[in-house]
Amino acid sequence: MMPQFALPLLALAATLLAPPPGTPQAAGQPDPALEAKVKALGEEAMAAQAKGDQATMLAKFDAIVTLTKNPDAMHKLGHFYEGAKDVPGASARARHWFVESATLGVAEAQKDLAKALEAEASLSDTDYALLVEALARGAGKAFNHEGDAMLKTLAAKYGAATRCAIDAAKRLGYVADDAQALMSRDNPVHWYRVRTGSGSAARGDRINIYGPAEAASFLPGAPYARLKVTGDGFTGIKVNRYPGGEGRYLEVKDYTGYVETPSAEGRRDVEMIVKTCR
C-alpha cells in the first residue's frame, strides 16, 4: 500500500484552509460565502480534534477540500486519511484524494499512485484502471520520476502480454479481422477461427484481445491497459468487394451472425491464452 505519513495538525489545517492558486480569493476577489463556510468547518474540525474525534475532524477537512479544490490540500489530506486509525472508510478516502491530486498535477501524488501500483497484481481491473488513468493524466501536467518509471513498466508489461496473446491466437489457427488488419494502427482486437462449414454457412469462434492502445489523447490510460481476453462466436462469413482501381477489387471478409458464447474449444483457447500470457 501507499507509505505512511505523519503531518502536524496545524500544518495540515493551514494547507486545507488555503484556496488553490488562481482562485478568485487569491486574485483579490474574495468569496465571503465560501470563506464563511470554510471558517465554520475549520472551527468544527478543531473542536472535534480537541475531543479526540478523529473521524469527525477528517470529515470536516474533507468538506473544506471539496469546497476549495486545493490540489496540495487534497494530497496532504490523503496522507492524513492514510495514517488515521479506527476511521471507517479512511483507506478509500485516502486513495480518492491521491487520485484527485495526481490528476490535477501534484507530482508527489503521482509517487503515491506509483507505490500503490507496485502491488497492481492484487488490484481489481476497476481499481487498476482508476489509478493508471490518474497517474497518466497527472504525468501530462507535472513530472515525477517514480510515476514515469511505473508507467513505462506497465506499458512494457502489458505490451508484451498482448503480443503474447496475439502470437498464441495465431498458433491456435485464428486469423485477424480483415478490416482491422488493413485499417487499424493498433494490434487487431478480433481474431477468428472457423470450426465447421465455409462461406455464409461457416461457424466458429472469435477471440477478442484487448491490451495497450495508442488512444492516449482520448484515454490517457490506454497505453497501460491490462490484457483482457474474451470469446464469442459467429455463424457465417460475408465477402465484401470494394473497387481497387483499374478493374481490380479489394475483398474483405465480414464475420456475421454474432454468437454470445464460444464453443467448448473456444473457451479452452481463451483460458489457455489468459493462463499463458497474463
LOGU-819535 format. One record per residue (C-alpha): residue in one letter; chain; x, y, z. Coordinates in steps of 0.2 Angstrom, whole numbers. Example, Ala and Ser with C-alpha at 12.3 -4.5 7.8 and 13.67 -1.06 7.14 Angstrom:
2
   residuo   cadena      xx      yy      zz
         A        A      62     -22      39
         S        A      68      -5      36
//
This chain:
278
   residuo   cadena      xx      yy      zz
         M        A       0       0       0
         M        A       5      18       0
         P        A      18      24      13
         Q        A      13      30      30
         F        A      14      49      33
         A        A      13      59      48
         L        A       8      78      46
         P        A       6      90      61
         L        A     -12      96      63
         L        A      -9     114      62
         A        A       2     112      46
         L        A     -12     102      38
         A        A     -25     114      43
         A        A     -16     129      36
         T        A     -15     120      19
         L        A     -33     114      19
         L        A     -39     131      23
         A        A     -29     140       9
         P        A     -38     142      -8
         P        A     -28     135     -23
         P        A     -18     147     -33
         G        A     -28     156     -47
         T        A     -44     156     -37
         P        A     -54     172     -36
         Q        A     -49     173     -17
         A        A     -31     173     -22
         A        A     -34     185     -36
         G        A     -41     198     -24
         Q        A     -59     194     -26
         P        A     -64     185     -10
         D        A     -80     175      -9
         P        A     -87     179       8
         A        A    -100     165       7
         L        A     -86     152       4
         E        A     -74     160      17
         A        A     -88     159      30
         K        A     -91     140      26
         V        A     -73     136      26
         K        A     -71     145      43
         A        A     -85     137      51
         L        A     -80     119      45
         G        A     -62     123      51
         E        A     -69     128      68
         E        A     -79     112      69
         A        A     -64     102      64
         M        A     -53     109      78
         A        A     -67     106      90
         A        A     -68      88      85
         Q        A     -49      86      87
         A        A     -50      93     104
         K        A     -62      80     109
         G        A     -52      66     101
         D        A     -65      63      87
         Q        A     -53      60      73
         A        A     -67      54      61
         T        A     -77      70      63
         M        A     -61      81      61
         L        A     -57      72      45
         A        A     -75      73      38
         K        A     -74      92      41
         F        A     -57      94      32
         D        A     -64      83      18
         A        A     -78      95      16
         I        A     -66     110      16
         V        A     -55     102       2
         T        A     -71      98      -8
         L        A     -76     117      -7
         T        A     -58     125     -10
         K        A     -52     112     -23
         N        A     -34     114     -17
         P        A     -23     101     -26
         D        A     -10     102     -12
         A        A     -23     101       1
         M        A     -30      85      -7
         H        A     -13      77      -7
         K        A     -10      81      11
         L        A     -27      76      17
         G        A     -25      59       8
         H        A      -9      56      19
         F        A     -19      61      34
         Y        A     -33      48      30
         E        A     -20      35      27
         G        A     -12      37      44
         A        A     -30      38      53
         K        A     -34      24      64
         D        A     -51      17      68
         V        A     -59      29      55
         P        A     -72      19      44
         G        A     -68      21      25
         A        A     -51      30      28
         S        A     -42      20      16
         A        A     -54      23       2
         R        A     -54      42       6
         A        A     -35      42       6
         R        A     -35      34     -12
         H        A     -48      46     -18
         W        A     -38      61     -13
         F        A     -22      54     -20
         V        A     -31      51     -37
         E        A     -39      68     -37
         S        A     -22      77     -33
         A        A     -12      67     -45
         T        A     -25      70     -59
         L        A     -23      89     -55
         G        A      -4      88     -57
         V        A       3      86     -40
         A        A      19      77     -43
         E        A      21      69     -26
         A        A       4      62     -28
         Q        A      10      53     -43
         K        A      23      45     -32
         D        A       9      38     -21
         L        A       0      31     -35
         A        A      16      23     -42
         K        A      18      15     -25
         A        A       1       8     -24
         L        A       3       1     -42
         E        A      18      -9     -36
         A        A       5     -22     -30
         E        A      -5     -20     -45
         A        A      -7     -39     -47
         S        A     -19     -38     -32
         L        A     -29     -24     -38
         S        A     -46     -26     -47
         D        A     -47     -21     -65
         T        A     -58      -6     -60
         D        A     -45       0     -47
         Y        A     -31      -3     -58
         A        A     -39       7     -72
         L        A     -43      21     -60
         L        A     -25      23     -53
         V        A     -17      21     -70
         E        A     -29      34     -78
         A        A     -25      47     -64
         L        A      -6      44     -65
         A        A      -6      46     -84
         R        A     -16      62     -83
         G        A      -5      69     -70
         A        A      10      65     -79
         G        A       4      76     -93
         K        A       4      91     -81
         A        A      20      88     -69
         F        A      34      76     -70
         N        A      38      63     -56
         H        A      52      51     -58
         E        A      43      37     -49
         G        A      27      39     -58
         D        A      36      40     -75
         A        A      45      24     -71
         M        A      29      15     -66
         L        A      20      20     -82
         K        A      35      13     -93
         T        A      35      -3     -83
         L        A      16      -6     -85
         A        A      17      -1    -104
         A        A      31     -14    -106
         K        A      22     -27     -96
         Y        A       5     -27    -104
         G        A      13     -23    -121
         A        A      22     -39    -120
         A        A       7     -49    -113
         T        A      -4     -43    -128
         R        A       9     -48    -140
         C        A      10     -65    -132
         A        A      -9     -67    -133
         I        A      -9     -62    -152
         D        A       5     -74    -155
         A        A      -4     -88    -146
         A        A     -20     -85    -155
         K        A     -11     -86    -172
         R        A      -3    -103    -166
         L        A     -20    -109    -162
         G        A     -26    -105    -180
         Y        A     -35     -89    -178
         V        A     -34     -75    -191
         A        A     -36     -57    -189
         D        A     -52     -47    -194
         D        A     -48     -41    -212
         A        A     -54     -23    -209
         Q        A     -44     -21    -193
         A        A     -29     -28    -201
         L        A     -30     -16    -215
         M        A     -35       0    -206
         S        A     -30      -1    -188
         R        A     -13       6    -182
         D        A     -15      -4    -166
         N        A     -15     -23    -164
         P        A     -31     -30    -171
         V        A     -43     -34    -157
         H        A     -54     -48    -166
         W        A     -47     -65    -171
         Y        A     -57     -78    -179
         R        A     -56     -97    -182
         V        A     -68    -107    -192
         R        A     -74    -123    -184
         T        A     -86    -130    -196
         G        A     -93    -126    -214
         S        A     -87    -112    -225
         G        A     -93     -96    -233
         S        A    -110     -90    -227
         A        A    -113    -107    -218
         A        A     -96    -106    -208
         R        A     -97    -107    -189
         G        A     -83    -103    -177
         D        A     -76     -94    -163
         R        A     -70     -76    -161
         I        A     -56     -71    -148
         N        A     -56     -53    -143
         I        A     -39     -47    -137
         Y        A     -38     -30    -128
         G        A     -22     -23    -122
         P        A     -12      -7    -123
         A        A     -18       5    -136
         E        A     -12      21    -144
         A        A     -28      32    -140
         A        A     -18      42    -127
         S        A     -26      58    -132
         F        A     -43      52    -128
         L        A     -39      39    -115
         P        A     -23      43    -106
         G        A     -23      26     -98
         A        A     -25      17    -114
         P        A      -6      14    -117
         Y        A      -5       5    -100
         A        A     -21      -5    -101
         R        A     -21     -23     -94
         L        A     -23     -38    -105
         K        A     -41     -44    -107
         V        A     -46     -59    -117
         T        A     -64     -64    -121
         G        A     -73     -75    -133
         D        A     -89     -77    -143
         G        A     -93     -84    -160
         F        A    -100     -81    -177
         T        A    -111     -91    -189
         G        A    -106     -85    -207
         I        A     -94     -76    -217
         K        A     -99     -62    -230
         V        A     -86     -56    -243
         N        A     -87     -38    -247
         R        A     -79     -32    -263
         Y        A     -73     -14    -264
         P        A     -66      -6    -280
         G        A     -47      -5    -280
         G        A     -45       4    -297
         E        A     -41      -2    -314
         G        A     -54     -15    -314
         R        A     -47     -23    -298
         Y        A     -56     -26    -282
         L        A     -52     -27    -263
         E        A     -61     -42    -255
         V        A     -64     -40    -236
         K        A     -71     -54    -225
         D        A     -85     -49    -213
         Y        A     -89     -62    -200
         T        A    -108     -62    -197
         G        A    -121     -70    -186
         Y        A    -114     -65    -168
         V        A    -115     -79    -155
         E        A    -113     -73    -137
         T        A    -105     -89    -131
         P        A     -90     -98    -139
         S        A     -88    -116    -142
         A        A     -80    -128    -129
         E        A     -64    -127    -139
         G        A     -65    -108    -140
         R        A     -67    -107    -121
         R        A     -52    -118    -119
         D        A     -42    -107    -131
         V        A     -47     -91    -121
         E        A     -42    -100    -104
         M        A     -25    -106    -112
         I        A     -21     -88    -118
         V        A     -25     -80    -102
         K        A     -15     -93     -92
         T        A       0     -91    -103
         C        A       1     -73    -106
         R        A      -7     -63     -91
//
